[in-house]
């Protein structure tokens, strides 16, 4: 078992769990476009970004591909994460303006 902090909550999950799976298990929604439980995760859409590490020394990672690590600090809805997700969706919409899937994720 691995202990980590998710949005300020101390949690324990099985080794090998991804950050996305851990968040889902604890009822925290993270948006995705490319993730499907039946497929191997590859992080292509980048919408599942989360911020890991302590403030000031953090980075964004794809939660669908990043495994849980002992003592990791994860934040799923910081200003940095939300702004980056919004930018990604705006770029997708500019590239594919008639995509219903992208439009549904923006609304």
PLY file of the C-alpha trace (Angstrom):
ply
format ascii 1.0
element vertex 107
property float x
property float y
property float z
element edge 106
property int vertex1
property int vertex2
end_header
0.00 0.00 0.00
1.10 3.56 -0.78
0.33 6.64 1.34
0.00 10.05 -0.32
-1.83 13.36 -0.03
-4.63 14.09 -2.50
-6.15 17.58 -2.27
-5.08 17.79 1.38
-6.55 14.38 2.24
-4.22 11.64 3.47
-5.08 8.54 1.42
-3.84 4.99 1.00
-4.09 3.06 -2.27
-2.57 -0.07 -3.74
0.86 0.09 -5.33
0.53 0.35 -9.14
-2.55 2.58 -8.98
-2.46 5.69 -11.16
-3.28 9.13 -9.79
-6.45 9.17 -11.93
-7.62 5.85 -10.48
-6.85 7.02 -6.93
-8.79 10.24 -7.45
-11.77 8.37 -8.91
-11.74 5.94 -5.98
-11.95 8.87 -3.55
-14.70 10.61 -5.54
-12.58 13.32 -7.13
-13.41 13.93 -10.78
-10.62 14.66 -13.23
-11.61 15.36 -16.85
-10.33 13.11 -19.64
-10.83 12.65 -23.37
-8.48 9.79 -24.26
-8.77 7.65 -21.12
-10.68 4.38 -21.37
-10.51 1.62 -18.75
-10.36 -1.00 -21.51
-7.19 0.50 -23.03
-3.66 1.12 -21.82
-3.36 4.76 -20.71
-1.09 6.98 -22.79
-1.88 10.56 -21.71
-2.37 11.98 -25.19
-5.15 14.46 -24.49
-3.47 16.02 -21.43
-6.82 16.98 -19.87
-6.18 14.81 -16.84
-3.27 17.00 -15.71
-2.71 17.34 -11.97
-0.10 19.25 -9.99
2.35 17.21 -7.93
4.95 18.32 -5.40
4.98 21.10 -2.87
3.95 24.65 -3.85
6.84 26.44 -5.52
8.44 23.13 -6.51
5.60 21.50 -8.36
5.00 20.22 -11.87
2.06 19.11 -13.99
1.73 15.42 -14.90
-0.91 13.33 -16.63
-2.83 11.54 -13.90
-3.82 8.63 -16.15
-0.18 7.57 -16.59
1.48 8.69 -13.35
1.70 5.98 -10.68
1.16 6.75 -7.01
4.37 7.29 -5.04
4.85 7.15 -1.28
4.53 10.63 0.27
3.50 12.35 -2.98
1.48 15.57 -2.70
-1.19 15.84 -5.43
-3.53 18.73 -6.17
-6.19 18.26 -8.82
-7.87 21.66 -9.15
-5.31 24.42 -8.57
-5.40 27.63 -10.62
-2.41 26.37 -12.62
-4.17 23.07 -13.43
-7.48 24.70 -14.35
-5.85 27.35 -16.57
-3.80 24.69 -18.37
-6.82 22.43 -18.94
-8.79 25.40 -20.26
-5.99 26.32 -22.67
-5.79 22.72 -23.92
-9.54 22.63 -24.56
-9.42 25.98 -26.35
-6.65 24.68 -28.61
-8.64 21.52 -29.33
-11.72 23.57 -30.10
-9.73 25.84 -32.43
-8.47 22.76 -34.26
-11.80 20.88 -34.30
-14.57 23.47 -33.85
-17.41 21.06 -34.70
-16.36 18.29 -32.28
-19.27 17.47 -29.97
-16.95 15.69 -27.50
-14.78 18.79 -27.03
-17.79 21.11 -26.83
-19.34 18.91 -24.11
-16.14 19.11 -22.02
-16.03 22.91 -22.27
-19.60 23.44 -21.16
0 1
1 2
2 3
3 4
4 5
5 6
6 7
7 8
8 9
9 10
10 11
11 12
12 13
13 14
14 15
15 16
16 17
17 18
18 19
19 20
20 21
21 22
22 23
23 24
24 25
25 26
26 27
27 28
28 29
29 30
30 31
31 32
32 33
33 34
34 35
35 36
36 37
37 38
38 39
39 40
40 41
41 42
42 43
43 44
44 45
45 46
46 47
47 48
48 49
49 50
50 51
51 52
52 53
53 54
54 55
55 56
56 57
57 58
58 59
59 60
60 61
61 62
62 63
63 64
64 65
65 66
66 67
67 68
68 69
69 70
70 71
71 72
72 73
73 74
74 75
75 76
76 77
77 78
78 79
79 80
80 81
81 82
82 83
83 84
84 85
85 86
86 87
87 88
88 89
89 90
90 91
91 92
92 93
93 94
94 95
95 96
96 97
97 98
98 99
99 100
100 101
101 102
102 103
103 104
104 105
105 106
